Amino acid sequence: MSLRARWLLLSVVCSMLLAGGTAWWATDLYLHRHGEGHAQEHLAPDFHAWMHEHLDITPEQHAALESVEAEFEQSRTRLKAEIRAAGLELAEVIRKAEAGDPRIKDALQRLNRNQAELQHRTLDHFFAMKRFLRPAQAAKLLDWTHDSLTREP
């Protein structure tokens, strides 16, 4: 393999690792920002305290939202475990593999797929919650979501 091809391959692998690491960091940061859990007795104080303080959730809304929260928490817990496993797999492959090893790409793709799935589920969760809110409450929820995603770490 020519020197130029090796450098190109090394550049591609480094770019993939950087992209994967950035995605891992961003997802981890986002999850920590919103707490480790927020269903039932494991409510994340930042979001749920804010929701009850600022949205004036009625008892009926609270009851309706409980099932939405429980469903999301199950998905989120499963996906966090899959993200952790994929990250550990990537770390192990990196330790054992040489540049260009297809196992690196496969492990990185698994990690990215799980992170993307969690992000999609999180957005679906916010829109599912929005269905149970009055328009003014929904607007406040969307503002909170926007602000939490654009806030500096």
Steps between C-alpha positions, in 0.01 A plus 500: 500500500639838404585765754227725363239224536611433858469868590156514338389191689639637825317831439170319442539288815594804710201691363269210587642479851466875548141494375415204723666657802320828440165323465569302819597814691200701374253223586656440840498874573136528392398204717683635804348843445154346515575265788563129521133412504170672516222250539294453812712526817823558302393839371778721374468810713595741223230408249218374716532769763502754220199336334288505814616846601454669162230305318232471769443133419153389601446167678340367181803603293734352758314166482510502119869591494596222742458227237690708241782547750513132598514390137777746420697399808500136388629594154753744640639250750533232232666737252742637760609143574543434127698824457724402791553152356574641154747748649677222688508289184650790303762557769596133494518487121716812493735341750542185288457620141724663247404804295246406237368195682131468401413412860568863594248626247243238608538582870479874430189454288335299780579776749373772266180304421417462870575865575284614208219270616512653848487849356201405282321340795566809713347728238205264456458510877479879510245504219297227673495713816393803299175325401383511863576867555303814436648723225666738749650206690622341177667825394683518834607135467638559151684812621653297785601225255655753264685677780631176649640393164664833423635574849876495543623203705 
